[in-house]
Amino acid sequence: MRNFGRAQQICSTALRQQRHRALALRSCRAVLTSTQPFSSASAQVAEEEESENIEAASPKLNPHYPKMFEPLDLGPDIGTLPNRVLMGSMHTGLEGHSIPRFLLPFLRAEEDHHDLSAMAQYFKERAEGGVGLMVTGGVSPNRAGWVGPFASKLSTREELEKHKIVTDAVHSVTIPSVENPNGETARVCLQILHAGRYAYHPFAVSCSATKSPISPFPARALTVPEVIDTIGDYANCAVLAKEAGYDGVEIMGSEGYLINQFLVKHTNKRNDEYGGDDFRQRMHFAVDIVRETRQATGPDFIIIFRLSMIDLIKDGSSWDEVKLLAQAVEDAGATIINTGVGWHEARIPTIATSVPRATFSWVTHKLRDEKIVSIPLCATNRINAPHIAESILERGDSDMVSMARPFLADPDIVAKAREGRPEEINTCIACNQACLDHAFVGKMSSCLVNPRACHETELVIEDDSVPSDLKLNIAVVGAGPAGMAFATTAATIGHNVTLFDKSDELGGQFNMAKRIPGKEEFHETIRYFNNKIKNLESGGKLQVRLGTEVTYDDMKGSQFDKWIVSTGVDPRTPPIPGLDHPNVLSYIDVLRHKAKVGRRVAIIGAGGIGFDVAEYLLHHDDNDDHDKTADEVSLQEFLSDWGVDGTNESRGGLLDKPSNTKAHREIVLMQRKKGKLGATLGKTTGWVHRATLVKSNAVEMIPGVKYEKVDEQGNLHITINNGEKRVIEVDNVILCAGQTPNDVLEKDAKGGEIEGKVYTIGGAYEAAELDAKRAIDMGTRLALKISDASVVPGKHKFKAPIGAEEKLVG
């Protein structure tokens, strides 16, 4: 008993120190369960304790983010990760597909993606950026598990061979480590994902015969033999992944996919050994997958289990069930538990830009505080900056942090953090416009703020790569998204660039977007471009002329080889009598010029701008003109507004009733078109914008409106589609009726001596909505081709190649 007490004392000391926590817990368990005499077991722990003390005195800490760059020991069979950052799984389209080759000619795709060289380059660049461990997009273990028709799959040796180019590329990279002067070889895991009832094809299967609200195809219930076969398919997929060179697998057990479907009564209606009221039976499927995968792959293979710690759906898992599953998957052989948050069908946003940073790290902290598992826990969702990652680790929320989309925005985010250059990071703004919105329609993913993402082999941006005889002297008029993207890209590759803007600040329309609640991250994009332009300017590659309005006469009399017109858009003014009334404002008056707005408001136009203005006015207090940054967004307010149980004690993590923040105004939002307002908003985020307005109980939405006039009192007269006439008594009418291209300079140049030198991009080229994704992509692509003699005005817009998956889904 005396020896046992001494063991407890040593273990307690090791745990309190919180260094190499997983190793400490394993050592303690070894002491408490060892059949050896206590002296040898305690000596082992004493050595560990002494080693810890030596490490504590060692100066080998990153001076900028010490916790983030603390190595993580995964045990003697696997070794040590050089830092605490996991690049989380994202389906990008680079994972390839399983479309039979004989079908490809019929699809007439420009890219077939059978070859994974683009995927190899994508992961190699992120490994070179210094991330400790990476996870691929989801790959199915069998046909039934396809996410969509002929989606990526790994179940045969032929498919295995395609992946070797990826793992070879990753393993060619060495990651710096504060502990190992030789660094650590970069590592990558394959995510195994069976879609279950989320499958977008007619062969969908699940634990029970149910239909997902986000797929048109009902799922068939798996028989018991099929369940057993599916467990074997997971293990087989892992074995093939190991043979292909992957360092491990992530088993996707969350987000509402097949394993998650087995776990909860919401979808599991079985009454056999894989279902019923007893959670131990419902988790049988998940635990068997982990156990058989470990048995099949051996001890030297990483197994990450993505565990849904808060489902955010009715009849989701209880907290006791989450704990039970965490212990079971550790006992079955998992190396790391990664946090899963919410099902895809949940009506609570979990990764959109309106979600505060690190919103759900407290969930991981709750499990870590239980002290029931010894393997590392990984926090995830809306972690997009190194100071956020550091704070999560410093608080003890988790042992690792997962960042996924931030690696689309900037593959070097970890290296820049390690070197103390956070201001140079191109921050993910969580808009979903080029990543998830693309993935859900079979289109290759990319990134609004970084068009190179997933197009690394196509868009090559290298310093001073333009031959000296092709270098141009280029003027860019307009420092909005398109202009900044063109200017920075062209200057980087070696052209001489001068950037003009009549405003006294860079950013264009982004300076309005950053004021919208839920779009605070746009501050970061402006900061990134300001810093990049400053660095290029100090290097003599770019000149900036703010507060300078360029006219056609200025253009004619200059010595520039090319003129890039990126002057943006002008608000469209619809032909409605009475718009000259002083109570009528444009969205620019409100968002840029900060015009005072009364309590009762009518908004004409329900596109993206109309929704943005409505949300701004709901939350904006004219007495407080402070524009929040992303770090200032309230977590508690978000949880309360969306009905999330901040203690996670209720099943699924849901409160009975949300408690909405009081609205500052009463708003009527209208559009001419019939049908649902906001139908053109983002595929994965549009519902969030609509739900925000609806649950405020302060916004009335009216489709099919004819605007008759604004009367002498400033009230708006309308006729609704059903013939009803109505007078809306308001303090202000705000015009959000679209925009027109500000292409005056292009028109002035038509037929003139410099017509062949003038290229229009961004909103000045195409004004539909305010599409920053299109603007930045267009500017970047043109900059890379501007010295090509075949690139002339009118033939200067370039797009990414269309892949076979997009053709098939489209």
Beta strands, then each sheet from edge to edge (+ up, - down):
strand 1: 72-73
strand 2: 80-81
strand 3: 85-87
strand 4: 133-139
strand 5: 174-175
strand 6: 184-185
strand 7: 188-192
strand 8: 205-206
strand 9: 220-221
strand 10: 248-253
strand 11: 302-310
strand 12: 336-341
strand 13: 377-379
strand 14: 400-403
strand 15: 473-477
strand 16: 496-501
strand 17: 542-546
strand 18: 562-565
strand 19: 569-571
strand 20: 584-586
strand 21: 600-604
strand 22: 666-670
strand 23: 699-702
strand 24: 705-710
strand 25: 716-720
strand 26: 725-728
strand 27: 732-735
strand 28: 739-741
strand 29: 758-760
sheet 1: 1+ 2-
sheet 2: 3+ 4+ 7+ 10+ 11+ 12+ 13+ 14+ 3+
sheet 3: 5+ 6-
sheet 4: 8+ 9+
sheet 5: 17+ 16+ 15+ 18+ 29+
sheet 6: 19+ 28-
sheet 7: 20+ 27+ 21+ 22+ 23+
sheet 8: 24+ 25- 26+
end
